[in-house]
Amino acid sequence: MKDFNKTYFFSGIGGSGMLPLALILKSCGAKVFGSDRAHDKGESKEKFTVLSEFGVSLVPQDGKGVTEEIDSLVISSAVEKTVPDVQAALDKNIPILKRAELLAEIFHTAETGIGIAGTSGKSTVTGMIATIFDSQNLNPTVMNGGRVKNLEGDHKARSGSCLLGENKIFISEMDESDGSIDLFTPDIAVLNNIAVDHKTLDELKAHFTSFLKRSKRGCIINLEDLYSVELLPELTDKTILTYGIERSDADLSASNLQYFSDKTTFEINGHAVSLNVPGRHNVLNALAAIAASCLYGLTLENAVRGVELFSGIKRRLERLGEAGGVTYYDDFAHNPDKIAASLSSLRKFEGRLIVMFQAHGFAPLRMMGGEIIEAFKENFTSSDLLLMPEVYYAGGTVDRSVTARHIIDRAKQEGVNAHYFEDREKLASFLLETAVPGDRVVIMGARDDTLTDFCMKLMQNQSQAA
C-alpha cells in the first residue's frame, strides 16, 4: 500500500466500516487515534481490544482527542455535526474526511481493485473472494463490513473484517446506501443483485450501472436477478462473466444442489463443491466469488477449492448453539431480500421459527415496512412467531411516523402471528416462556452490536431453565 504518513482521528471507530479501515490505514504507516460511544460505555470490548493490539490509541468521545496534531478527522455518513469530535475539528479547521473518501483513496493505490456491490450478499461475497485469494497466497488487502470467521485466526485478519495485505490486490465491499459507490473505479466489478433498500429502484440502478461501466477489466453479473440483467445492454463494451443456478446461458452454472442445515453441496461446470454455509442464496454468493476469481486469472479448480475453505460471516444466519432443545441463530438480515433469504434457508428444515426482528432505523421501516411484512408472511407458517421491540435508535434527528408497533399491527392484519414489546427485556421473558424443544430462535437485525450478546444471554437463560 501507499505510505499514508499522516495522523488520522476516527470518530465512531468501532463501526463496522470504520474499524477495518482504521486497521488498514495503520498498516499503511499512518498514526491512528479514535473514539466511540460504545467504548466509553464499556460495550463491545473485544473489537476495541483488537484496535489497541494494533497500536490504535482510543480516547473518550468528548472532542478533546481532536488536537492540532490531527491531519484529518474521519467520520462515517451517520455521524452528525453535533458530535463533540466534529465540533472540535470544525473549531480547529481540521479537514473532515468521509470514511468512503478515504477508503477510495487507498483502494485506488492498488494494482488491482475488486469491488463487490449489490443490495444483499456483499459481505459474504467479499469474504469468499478474500478466502479464495488468501488460499492462493496472493496476500490481498481486504475491507469488509462483516467478520470472516475462517480468517479470524490469522493475525493479519485479527478483526475478521479486514485482511492486511500488500498493494497488489485490494478487495472491498461497496456501499450504495449513501451513494459512496460512485467514488470507486474498480478493475473487476461484481454486482450480486438489486432490490429496494435505502434508495428507490431507479436511484439504485443508476448507481450500479455507473459502477459497472467504470470497471476496467470486466463485470460479474447474476442472471438470476432480473434488475441486474436489465443493465446488460449498457455494458456491451465490457468483458462480462455471468452466473446462475441451472442456467445453460450462464458462464458459471450451479446444478444438483443438495441442502443441509449447515452446508450446501452442488456442481459447477463439472466440479463438485461442498460449501460450508447453508442456503440457495449462498450458492449464488459462491458463484459470484468464483466468477470474480476466474476473471482475475485463477483457475476454476483453484477458485472452487478456495471457496470450500469459507466458513461464514459473523451474524449471517450464524448458528450460535442449542439450549434446552432450542437452537439459536444470530442474523444480520434487515431488508426484505435478506429476511426472505434467511427464512427460506431455515424453512427447508423442521422446527417452529421464533424471530425477533429489530429494525435498524425508522427511515428503512418507513420505506420498506410493507415489503418486510410480506417477507415474513411468505416464509412463515401459522405456528411461527414474529416478535418486535422498538426500532434501534442510534441518535440524531429522526421521523418516528412509522414505528415497530405500526409494523406489528399491519403484520397481524396480514395473518402473521406477531407481537410488539416496549423493550427487549419483556420480549426476552415472553420468548423464554414460549420456546419449546425443537424450536429455532432467530435474533435478526443490523447496526446494533448488542444483538449477539442478547442472543447469547437468551441461550444461557434457556439452558439454566432447562
C-alpha positions as CSV (number, residue, x, y, z in Angstrom):
1,M,0.0,0.0,0.0
2,K,0.9,3.6,-0.5
3,D,2.5,5.2,2.6
4,F,-0.1,7.3,4.4
5,N,2.4,9.1,6.7
6,K,-0.3,11.3,8.4
7,T,-2.3,11.4,11.6
8,Y,-5.9,10.5,11.5
9,F,-8.7,10.5,14.1
10,F,-11.7,8.2,13.6
11,S,-14.9,9.3,15.3
12,G,-17.0,6.2,15.8
13,I,-14.0,4.0,15.2
14,G,-15.9,0.8,16.3
15,G,-18.4,1.0,13.4
16,S,-18.4,-2.0,11.0
17,G,-17.0,0.2,8.2
18,M,-14.7,2.3,10.4
19,L,-12.7,-0.4,12.4
20,P,-11.3,-2.3,9.4
21,L,-10.4,0.9,7.6
22,A,-8.6,2.2,10.6
23,L,-6.5,-1.0,10.8
24,I,-5.8,-0.9,7.1
25,L,-4.7,2.7,7.4
26,K,-2.5,1.9,10.3
27,S,-0.8,-0.9,8.2
28,C,-0.1,1.8,5.6
29,G,2.1,3.7,8.1
30,A,-0.4,6.2,9.5
31,K,-0.9,7.3,13.1
32,V,-4.4,6.4,14.1
33,F,-6.5,7.7,17.0
34,G,-10.2,7.1,17.6
35,S,-13.2,7.4,19.8
36,D,-16.5,5.6,20.1
37,R,-19.5,5.9,22.4
38,A,-19.6,2.1,22.8
39,H,-16.0,2.2,24.1
40,D,-16.9,4.9,26.6
41,K,-19.8,2.7,27.9
42,G,-17.6,-0.3,28.2
43,E,-19.5,-2.2,25.4
44,S,-18.2,-4.5,22.6
45,K,-14.8,-4.8,24.4
46,E,-13.4,-7.4,22.0
47,K,-13.2,-5.1,19.0
48,F,-11.6,-2.3,20.9
49,T,-9.1,-4.7,22.3
50,V,-8.2,-5.6,18.7
51,L,-7.7,-1.9,17.8
52,S,-5.4,-1.5,20.9
53,E,-3.4,-4.6,19.9
54,F,-2.6,-3.0,16.5
55,G,-1.4,0.3,18.2
56,V,-4.6,2.4,17.7
57,S,-5.0,4.9,20.5
58,L,-8.5,5.2,21.9
59,V,-9.8,8.2,23.8
60,P,-13.2,9.4,25.1
61,Q,-15.6,10.8,22.5
62,D,-15.6,14.2,24.1
63,G,-13.7,16.2,21.4
64,K,-10.6,16.5,23.5
65,G,-8.7,13.9,21.5
66,V,-9.0,16.0,18.3
67,T,-5.9,18.1,18.7
68,E,-3.8,20.2,16.4
69,E,-1.6,17.3,15.6
70,I,-4.5,15.6,13.8
71,D,-4.3,15.9,10.0
72,S,-7.8,14.7,9.2
73,L,-10.9,13.7,11.2
74,V,-12.6,10.6,9.6
75,I,-16.3,10.1,10.0
76,S,-19.0,7.8,8.6
77,S,-22.1,9.1,6.8
78,A,-24.0,8.5,10.0
79,V,-22.0,11.0,12.2
80,E,-23.7,14.3,12.8
81,K,-22.2,17.8,13.4
82,T,-23.3,17.7,17.0
83,V,-20.8,15.0,17.9
84,P,-18.0,16.7,20.0
85,D,-15.2,15.3,17.8
86,V,-16.7,17.0,14.8
87,Q,-17.2,20.3,16.6
88,A,-13.6,20.2,17.7
89,A,-12.4,19.6,14.2
90,L,-14.5,22.5,12.9
91,D,-13.2,24.8,15.6
92,K,-9.6,23.9,14.8
93,N,-10.1,23.9,11.0
94,I,-9.0,20.3,10.8
95,P,-10.1,18.7,7.5
96,I,-13.0,16.3,7.8
97,L,-13.0,13.2,5.6
98,K,-15.9,10.8,5.0
99,R,-15.0,7.2,5.5
100,A,-15.7,6.3,1.9
101,E,-13.5,9.1,0.6
102,L,-10.5,7.7,2.5
103,L,-11.3,4.1,1.5
104,A,-11.5,5.1,-2.2
105,E,-8.1,6.8,-1.9
106,I,-6.5,3.7,-0.5
107,F,-8.4,1.4,-2.9
108,H,-7.1,3.2,-6.0
109,T,-3.5,2.8,-4.9
110,A,-3.7,-1.0,-5.5
111,E,-2.7,-2.6,-8.8
112,T,-6.0,-4.5,-8.9
113,G,-9.1,-3.3,-7.2
114,I,-12.1,-5.7,-6.9
115,G,-15.4,-4.1,-5.8
116,I,-18.4,-6.0,-4.6
117,A,-21.8,-4.3,-4.9
118,G,-25.4,-5.2,-4.6
119,T,-28.3,-4.9,-2.2
120,S,-27.6,-8.2,-0.5
121,G,-24.7,-10.6,0.0
122,K,-21.8,-8.1,-0.3
123,S,-20.1,-9.0,2.9
124,T,-20.4,-12.7,2.2
125,V,-19.1,-12.5,-1.4
126,T,-16.2,-10.2,-0.2
127,G,-15.4,-12.8,2.4
128,M,-15.5,-15.6,-0.1
129,I,-13.2,-13.8,-2.6
130,A,-10.8,-12.9,0.3
131,T,-10.7,-16.6,1.3
132,I,-10.0,-17.8,-2.2
133,F,-7.2,-15.3,-2.8
134,D,-5.7,-15.9,0.6
135,S,-5.7,-19.7,-0.1
136,Q,-3.6,-18.9,-3.2
137,N,-1.1,-16.9,-1.2
138,L,-1.9,-13.7,-3.1
139,N,-1.8,-11.6,0.1
140,P,-4.7,-9.3,-0.7
141,T,-5.8,-6.4,1.3
142,V,-9.5,-6.8,2.2
143,M,-12.1,-4.3,3.5
144,N,-15.3,-5.9,4.6
145,G,-18.4,-5.0,6.5
146,G,-18.6,-8.4,8.2
147,R,-16.2,-10.6,10.1
148,V,-15.0,-13.6,8.1
149,K,-14.9,-16.5,10.6
150,N,-12.3,-18.6,8.8
151,L,-9.8,-15.7,8.7
152,E,-10.0,-14.5,12.2
153,G,-7.3,-16.8,13.5
154,D,-4.8,-15.0,11.2
155,H,-3.1,-12.0,12.9
156,K,-3.4,-10.1,9.6
157,A,-7.2,-10.6,9.9
158,R,-7.5,-10.3,13.7
159,S,-10.6,-8.2,13.5
160,G,-12.2,-10.6,11.0
161,S,-13.5,-7.7,8.9
162,C,-10.2,-6.9,7.1
163,L,-7.1,-8.5,5.8
164,L,-3.9,-6.6,6.0
165,G,-2.0,-7.5,2.8
166,E,0.1,-5.9,0.1
167,N,-0.7,-3.3,-2.5
168,K,-1.2,-5.6,-5.4
169,I,-4.8,-6.6,-4.8
170,F,-7.5,-4.7,-2.8
171,I,-10.9,-6.4,-2.3
172,S,-13.6,-4.2,-0.9
173,E,-17.3,-4.2,-0.3
174,M,-19.0,-1.1,-1.9
175,D,-21.8,0.9,-0.2
176,E,-24.7,2.1,-2.3
177,S,-26.8,3.3,0.6
178,D,-25.0,6.6,0.9
179,G,-24.1,6.9,-2.7
180,S,-20.4,6.5,-2.0
181,I,-20.1,3.7,-4.5
182,D,-19.8,6.5,-7.0
183,L,-16.3,7.2,-5.7
184,F,-14.8,3.9,-6.8
185,T,-13.4,2.8,-10.1
186,P,-12.8,-1.0,-9.8
187,D,-10.8,-3.2,-12.1
188,I,-13.3,-6.0,-11.5
189,A,-16.9,-5.1,-10.6
190,V,-19.2,-7.6,-9.0
191,L,-23.0,-7.0,-8.8
192,N,-24.9,-9.5,-6.7
193,N,-28.5,-8.2,-7.1
194,I,-30.7,-5.1,-6.9
195,A,-33.7,-4.5,-4.7
196,V,-35.2,-1.6,-2.8
197,D,-33.1,-0.8,0.2
198,H,-32.3,2.8,1.4
199,K,-32.9,4.2,-2.1
200,T,-35.5,3.9,-4.8
201,L,-35.0,1.3,-7.5
202,D,-34.2,3.9,-10.2
203,E,-31.6,5.5,-7.9
204,L,-30.0,2.1,-7.3
205,K,-30.0,1.2,-10.9
206,A,-28.2,4.5,-11.7
207,H,-25.5,3.9,-9.1
208,F,-24.9,0.3,-10.1
209,T,-24.9,1.0,-13.8
210,S,-22.3,3.7,-13.4
211,F,-20.2,1.4,-11.2
212,L,-20.2,-1.4,-13.7
213,K,-19.4,1.0,-16.6
214,R,-16.3,2.3,-14.8
215,S,-14.8,-1.2,-14.4
216,K,-11.5,-1.6,-16.2
217,R,-11.2,-5.4,-16.6
218,G,-14.8,-6.6,-16.5
219,C,-18.0,-7.3,-14.6
220,I,-19.7,-10.2,-12.8
221,I,-23.5,-10.3,-13.3
222,N,-26.1,-12.5,-11.6
223,L,-28.5,-13.9,-14.3
224,E,-30.9,-14.9,-11.5
225,D,-31.6,-11.2,-10.7
226,L,-34.0,-9.5,-13.2
227,Y,-32.9,-5.9,-12.4
228,S,-29.2,-6.8,-12.8
229,V,-29.9,-8.4,-16.2
230,E,-31.6,-5.3,-17.3
231,L,-28.3,-3.4,-17.1
232,L,-26.5,-5.7,-19.6
233,P,-27.4,-3.6,-22.6
234,E,-25.4,-0.8,-21.0
235,L,-22.3,-3.0,-20.8
236,T,-21.7,-4.1,-24.4
237,D,-18.1,-2.9,-24.4
238,K,-17.3,-4.8,-21.2
239,T,-15.9,-8.3,-20.5
240,I,-18.7,-10.0,-18.6
241,L,-18.9,-13.2,-16.7
242,T,-22.5,-14.3,-15.8
243,Y,-23.6,-16.9,-13.2
244,G,-26.8,-18.6,-12.1
245,I,-28.4,-21.8,-10.9
246,E,-29.4,-24.4,-13.5
247,R,-28.8,-21.8,-16.2
248,S,-27.5,-23.0,-19.5
249,D,-27.0,-19.4,-20.7
250,A,-24.6,-18.6,-17.8
251,D,-20.9,-18.7,-17.9
252,L,-20.9,-20.4,-14.5
253,S,-23.9,-22.5,-13.6
254,A,-24.6,-24.5,-10.4
255,S,-26.5,-27.7,-10.6
256,N,-27.5,-30.7,-8.4
257,L,-28.0,-28.6,-5.3
258,Q,-28.4,-30.5,-2.0
259,Y,-29.3,-28.6,1.1
260,F,-28.2,-29.4,4.7
261,S,-28.7,-27.4,7.9
262,D,-25.0,-26.4,8.0
263,K,-23.8,-26.6,4.3
264,T,-24.9,-26.9,0.7
265,T,-23.4,-29.1,-2.0
266,F,-23.6,-28.6,-5.7
267,E,-21.7,-28.9,-9.0
268,I,-20.3,-26.1,-11.1
269,N,-19.2,-26.7,-14.7
270,G,-18.3,-30.3,-13.8
271,H,-16.6,-29.5,-10.4
272,A,-18.2,-30.8,-7.2
273,V,-18.4,-28.1,-4.5
274,S,-19.1,-28.5,-0.7
275,L,-20.0,-25.1,0.6
276,N,-19.8,-24.7,4.4
277,V,-22.7,-22.3,4.6
278,P,-26.4,-23.2,4.0
279,G,-29.0,-21.8,1.6
280,R,-29.6,-21.2,-2.1
281,H,-28.6,-17.5,-1.7
282,N,-25.1,-18.6,-0.6
283,V,-24.7,-20.8,-3.7
284,L,-25.3,-17.6,-5.7
285,N,-22.8,-15.8,-3.5
286,A,-20.2,-18.5,-4.1
287,L,-20.8,-18.4,-7.8
288,A,-20.1,-14.6,-7.8
289,A,-16.9,-15.1,-5.8
290,I,-15.7,-17.9,-8.1
291,A,-16.5,-15.8,-11.2
292,A,-14.6,-12.8,-9.9
293,S,-11.6,-15.1,-9.1
294,C,-11.7,-16.6,-12.6
295,L,-11.9,-13.1,-14.2
296,Y,-8.8,-12.2,-12.2
297,G,-7.0,-15.2,-13.6
298,L,-7.4,-18.1,-11.2
299,T,-8.4,-21.5,-12.5
300,L,-11.9,-22.7,-11.8
301,E,-10.5,-25.6,-9.8
302,N,-8.4,-23.3,-7.5
303,A,-11.4,-21.0,-7.0
304,V,-13.6,-23.9,-6.1
305,R,-11.1,-25.3,-3.6
306,G,-10.6,-21.9,-2.1
307,V,-14.3,-21.1,-1.6
308,E,-14.7,-24.5,0.2
309,L,-12.5,-23.1,3.0
310,F,-15.0,-20.3,3.7
311,S,-17.0,-21.0,6.9
312,G,-19.2,-17.9,7.0
313,I,-19.6,-14.4,8.2
314,K,-20.4,-13.5,11.8
315,R,-24.1,-12.7,12.2
316,R,-25.1,-14.1,8.7
317,L,-27.6,-16.7,9.8
318,E,-24.9,-17.9,12.3
319,R,-25.9,-20.8,14.5
320,L,-24.7,-19.9,18.0
321,G,-25.7,-23.1,19.7
322,E,-28.5,-25.0,21.3
323,A,-30.0,-24.8,24.8
324,G,-32.9,-26.8,26.2
325,G,-33.6,-28.3,22.8
326,V,-33.9,-24.8,21.2
327,T,-31.5,-23.8,18.5
328,Y,-30.3,-20.2,18.4
329,Y,-29.3,-18.2,15.3
330,D,-27.8,-14.7,15.1
331,D,-28.7,-12.9,11.8
332,F,-27.9,-9.6,10.2
333,A,-30.9,-9.7,7.9
334,H,-32.6,-6.3,7.8
335,N,-34.2,-5.7,4.4
336,P,-36.9,-7.8,2.6
337,D,-34.5,-9.7,0.4
338,K,-32.1,-10.7,3.3
339,I,-35.0,-11.6,5.5
340,A,-36.6,-13.8,2.8
341,A,-33.3,-15.5,2.1
342,S,-32.6,-16.4,5.7
343,L,-36.2,-17.6,6.3
344,S,-36.2,-19.6,3.1
345,S,-33.0,-21.4,4.2
346,L,-34.4,-22.2,7.6
347,R,-37.8,-23.2,6.1
348,K,-36.2,-26.2,4.4
349,F,-35.9,-28.0,7.8
350,E,-38.3,-28.8,10.6
351,G,-38.9,-26.7,13.6
352,R,-41.1,-23.7,14.5
353,L,-39.4,-20.3,13.9
354,I,-39.5,-17.6,16.6
355,V,-37.9,-14.5,15.1
356,M,-37.1,-11.4,17.0
357,F,-36.7,-8.7,14.3
358,Q,-35.3,-5.4,15.4
359,A,-35.5,-2.7,12.7
360,H,-32.2,-0.8,12.3
361,G,-33.8,2.6,11.7
362,F,-37.0,4.4,11.4
363,A,-36.3,5.5,7.8
364,P,-35.8,2.0,6.4
365,L,-39.0,0.9,8.2
366,R,-41.0,3.8,6.5
367,M,-39.5,2.8,3.1
368,M,-39.7,-1.0,3.3
369,G,-42.3,-1.8,6.0
370,G,-44.8,-3.3,3.6
371,E,-42.1,-5.4,1.9
372,I,-40.7,-6.6,5.3
373,I,-44.1,-7.8,6.4
374,E,-44.5,-9.6,3.0
375,A,-41.2,-11.4,3.5
376,F,-42.4,-12.8,6.9
377,K,-45.8,-13.6,5.5
378,E,-44.5,-15.5,2.5
379,N,-42.0,-17.5,4.6
380,F,-43.9,-18.1,7.8
381,T,-46.2,-20.9,8.7
382,S,-49.2,-20.3,11.1
383,S,-47.2,-21.6,14.1
384,D,-44.2,-19.3,13.5
385,L,-43.8,-16.1,15.7
386,L,-42.6,-12.6,14.8
387,L,-41.5,-10.6,17.8
388,M,-40.5,-6.9,17.5
389,P,-39.1,-4.5,20.1
390,E,-38.9,-0.8,19.2
391,V,-36.7,0.4,16.4
392,Y,-33.0,0.7,17.1
393,Y,-32.1,4.3,17.6
394,A,-28.5,5.4,17.1
395,G,-29.1,9.1,17.8
396,G,-29.8,12.2,15.7
397,T,-33.0,13.7,14.4
398,V,-35.5,11.1,13.1
399,D,-39.0,10.9,11.8
400,R,-40.9,8.4,14.0
401,S,-44.1,8.4,12.0
402,V,-43.7,4.6,11.4
403,T,-42.7,2.5,14.4
404,A,-42.3,-1.2,15.3
405,R,-45.9,-1.1,16.7
406,H,-47.2,0.0,13.4
407,I,-45.5,-2.8,11.6
408,I,-46.7,-5.4,14.1
409,D,-50.3,-4.1,13.7
410,R,-50.1,-4.4,9.9
411,A,-48.5,-7.8,10.1
412,K,-51.4,-9.1,12.3
413,Q,-53.8,-7.8,9.7
414,E,-51.9,-9.9,7.1
415,G,-52.3,-13.0,9.2
416,V,-48.8,-13.1,10.7
417,N,-48.6,-14.3,14.3
418,A,-46.9,-11.1,15.5
419,H,-46.2,-9.4,18.9
420,Y,-44.9,-6.0,19.9
421,F,-42.9,-5.3,23.0
422,E,-41.9,-2.0,24.5
423,D,-38.4,-3.3,25.4
424,R,-36.2,-6.3,24.9
425,E,-36.5,-7.4,28.5
426,K,-40.2,-8.1,28.2
427,L,-39.6,-9.7,24.8
428,A,-37.0,-12.0,26.3
429,S,-39.3,-13.1,29.1
430,F,-42.0,-13.9,26.6
431,L,-39.6,-15.8,24.3
432,L,-38.2,-17.9,27.0
433,E,-41.7,-18.8,28.3
434,T,-42.8,-19.7,24.8
435,A,-39.9,-21.6,23.3
436,V,-40.0,-25.4,23.5
437,P,-37.6,-28.1,22.3
438,G,-37.4,-28.3,18.6
439,D,-38.0,-24.5,18.1
440,R,-35.5,-22.3,16.3
441,V,-34.9,-18.8,17.7
442,V,-33.5,-16.2,15.3
443,I,-32.3,-12.8,16.6
444,M,-32.4,-10.6,13.5
445,G,-31.3,-7.1,12.8
446,A,-28.5,-4.7,11.9
447,R,-26.3,-1.9,13.3
448,D,-26.9,-2.9,17.0
449,D,-23.7,-4.5,18.3
450,T,-25.6,-5.8,21.4
451,L,-27.8,-8.2,19.4
452,T,-25.3,-11.0,19.6
453,D,-24.9,-10.6,23.4
454,F,-28.6,-10.6,23.7
455,C,-28.9,-13.9,21.8
456,M,-26.1,-15.4,23.9
457,K,-27.9,-14.3,27.1
458,L,-31.1,-15.8,25.9
459,M,-29.4,-19.1,25.2
460,Q,-27.7,-19.0,28.6
461,N,-31.0,-18.4,30.4
462,Q,-32.7,-21.1,28.3
463,S,-30.0,-23.6,29.4
464,Q,-30.4,-22.7,33.1
465,A,-34.2,-23.1,32.9
466,A,-34.0,-26.5,31.2
